[in-house]
Amino acid sequence: MSKAAGPLTDALGRVVDLLVEHKIKLDALEHVLKETNPLVHEFYLGTIENLRTQKTAEVNRVLTQTLKSNPTKH
């Protein structure tokens, strides 16, 4: 294993920690929003779904482009 594996693993771990922390905060904020303003909560859910769709399309586009430009070498 290369020397970079340690720092890379540490960096990835920190990114995952931040993502989990932000997910917890967003879930808490969503719960508060649901209780205080159901109409805005519905708008929020629609916006999140649209962003997920956009993200999926962008990830698929980038992966397709990457795979076409860097075919797997066997």
Backbone as a ProteinNet text record, in pm:
[ID]
protein_1_A
[PRIMARY]
MSKAAGPLTDALGRVVDLLVEHKIKLDALEHVLKETNPLVHEFYLGTIENLRTQKTAEVNRVLTQTLKSNPTKH
[TERTIARY]
84.4	0	89.4	50.3	133.8	125.2	221.4	223.6	102.8	46.8	-66.8	-196.2	-198.7	-322	-364.9	-272.4	-305.8	-370.8	-304.2	-366	-494.9	-499.4	-620.2	-735.2	-708.2	-810.8	-856.9	-761.8	-797.3	-884	-847.9	-924.8	-1065.1	-1073	-1203.3	-1288.2	-1227.3	-1297.7	-1352.9	-1274.3	-1320.2	-1436.8	-1429.9	-1539.5	-1666.9	-1655.5	-1771.7	-1828.2	-1741.4	-1786.4	-1865.4	-1815.1	-1884.9	-2019.5	-2022.3	-2148.5	-2252	-2210.2	-2302.5	-2349.9	-2258.4	-2294.6	-2396.4	-2372.7	-2465.4	-2599.3	-2597.9	-2722.7	-2806.2	-2742.7	-2813.5	-2875.1	-2797.2	-2846.8	-2963	-2951	-3058.6	-3184.8	-3169.1	-3285.4	-3355.8	-3277.3	-3335.4	-3407.3	-3345.1	-3408.9	-3536.2	-3533.3	-3652.3	-3765.7	-3734.2	-3835.8	-3898.2	-3814.9	-3864.9	-3953.2	-3908.7	-3985	-4120.4	-4120.5	-4244.8	-4344.6	-4295.5	-4382.5	-4428.7	-4345.6	-4378.8	-4449	-4418.6	-4478.4	-4488.5	-4597.9	-4614.1	-4608.9	-4657.4	-4654.1	-4511.5	-4432.1	-4292.1	-4218.8	-4256.3	-4195.3	-4220.1	-4341.4	-4372.2	-4289.5	-4274.7	-4191.7	-4047.1	-3998.9	-3862.7	-3842.8	-3938.8	-3926.7	-3922.5	-4004.1	-4002.1	-3868.2	-3813.7	-3683.4	-3575.1	-3576.4	-3477.9	-3487.6	-3608.3	-3626.1	-3571.8	-3597.4	-3543.2	-3390.6	-3331.9	-3185.5	-3128.1	-3196.8	-3150.8	-3151.8	-3257	-3266.9	-3154.2	-3127.9	-3020	-2884.4	-2865.2	-2739	-2718	-2822.6	-2812.5	-2775.6	-2840.7	-2811	-2666.9	-2619.6	-2482.8	-2380	-2404.6	-2312.4	-2306.8	-2420.7	-2423.1	-2348.3	-2366	-2297.1	-2146	-2101	-1956.7	-1899.2	-1968.9	-1919.5	-1911.8	-2012.7	-2012.2	-1895.1	-1876.2	-1765.7	-1631.2	-1618.1	-1493.3	-1465.5	-1569.2	-1551.1	-1515.7	-1572.3	-1540.6	-1398	-1351.9	-1217.5	-1108.3	-1143.6	-1046.7	-1098.1	-1095.7	-1146.1	-1060	-1122.7	-1054.4	-948.8	-830.5	-721.7	-714	-715	-705.8	-575.7
-117.1	0	124.2	226.8	345.3	431.5	523.5	615.5	707.8	734.9	825.5	764.9	633.7	568.3	617.6	639.7	688	824.8	925.8	1059.3	1061.4	982	976.9	918.4	813	750.8	847.1	919.2	1018.1	1128.8	1177.9	1284.4	1234.9	1114.3	1057.5	1040.7	997.3	983.6	1116	1223.2	1355.9	1402.8	1374.4	1411.7	1337.9	1209.2	1130.5	1183.5	1216.1	1273.1	1401.8	1489	1614.8	1590.4	1495.1	1463.9	1411.8	1325.4	1271.3	1383.1	1468.2	1580	1672.4	1703.8	1791.3	1723.1	1594.8	1520.1	1524.6	1508.8	1514.4	1653	1757.2	1894	1921.8	1877	1899	1823.5	1702.8	1625.9	1698.1	1754.4	1827.9	1953.6	2025.5	2145.2	2110.7	2000	1957	1926.3	1861	1828.8	1956.7	2055.5	2182.8	2250.4	2249.9	2311.3	2242.3	2111.8	2035.2	2073.7	2093.2	2126.8	2272.1	2362.5	2504.4	2555.8	2498.3	2548.7	2436.4	2361.4	2246.8	2283.4	2401	2439.3	2458.7	2526.1	2546.1	2412.3	2325.3	2192.6	2115.2	2121.8	2054.1	2112.4	2244.5	2309.9	2261.9	2253.7	2207.3	2065.3	1977.8	1839.8	1833.9	1915.6	1920.8	1969.8	2070	2123.6	2019.1	1947.7	1842.6	1734.4	1695.4	1591.6	1638.7	1764.7	1819.6	1819.6	1856.2	1857.6	1716.5	1619.5	1480.4	1433.6	1470.5	1433.1	1497.4	1625.2	1695.7	1633.4	1599.6	1539.2	1405.7	1323.9	1193.5	1208.4	1301.2	1323.4	1370	1458.9	1510.4	1401.1	1321.1	1211.9	1112.5	1078	984.5	1042.2	1171.1	1235.7	1231.7	1266.5	1268	1127.4	1029.9	892.1	839.6	869.2	825.6	888.6	1017.5	1087.9	1031.2	1004	949.5	810.4	727.7	592.6	592.6	685.7	694.2	742.6	834.3	888.9	803.3	717.4	631.1	487.8	418.3	280.1	193	94.6	3.3	-75.9	-81	-155.4	-292.3	-395.2	-534.1	-593
0	0	0	-70.3	-81.6	43.4	54.9	168.4	167.3	49.9	37.3	90.2	108.1	152.2	289.6	381.6	515.8	513.1	455.6	449.7	368.1	261.6	179.7	260.3	334.5	418.6	526.9	587.2	689.4	631.1	513.9	449.2	414.8	363.3	329.7	455.7	562.9	690.6	739.1	724.6	765.6	678.9	549.9	459.6	499.2	525.8	566.5	698	793.7	920.9	899.1	812.4	783.7	716.7	623.2	556.6	655.9	746	846.2	938.1	981.9	1070.2	1002.9	876.7	805.2	779.7	755.3	736.3	863.8	978.4	1106.6	1126.1	1096.5	1112	1016.8	892.6	795.8	835.8	886.3	931.9	1047.2	1139.6	1251.9	1203	1111.5	1057.4	980.5	907.5	835.2	932.1	1042	1142	1198.4	1230.6	1282.1	1177.8	1053	945.6	928	936.4	921.6	1030.2	1151.7	1264	1259.9	1209.7	1215	1090.5	973.4	850	747.1	751.5	661.1	512.2	474.2	332.6	283.5	362.7	325.3	327.8	418.7	426.3	296.7	244	117.6	3	1.2	-99.9	-86.6	37.1	65.2	11.1	36.8	-10.5	-162.5	-228.8	-374.6	-427.5	-361.1	-401.4	-384.5	-273.6	-248.3	-355.3	-390.7	-493.2	-627.9	-662.8	-787.9	-786.7	-674.2	-663	-673.3	-615.3	-625.7	-770.8	-842.1	-983.2	-1063.6	-1038.6	-1107.7	-1074.8	-946.7	-904.2	-973.8	-977.9	-1042.8	-1189.1	-1256.2	-1397.7	-1416.6	-1330	-1341.6	-1311.7	-1209.1	-1176.1	-1291	-1346.6	-1460.4	-1579.7	-1605.8	-1717.9	-1698.6	-1578.9	-1550.6	-1555.4	-1498.3	-1502	-1644.3	-1723.4	-1863.3	-1938	-1917.5	-1983	-1937.8	-1808.6	-1755	-1811.5	-1815.1	-1867.9	-2015.8	-2091.9	-2234.2	-2256.4	-2171.1	-2191.6	-2128.3	-2030.3	-1963.1	-1959.4	-2073	-2071	-1979.6	-1919.5	-1828.4	-1904.1	-1845.1	-1906.7	-1842.4	-1923.4	-1870.9	-1913.7
[MASK]
++++++++++++++++++++++++++++++++++++++++++++++++++++++++++++++++++++++++++

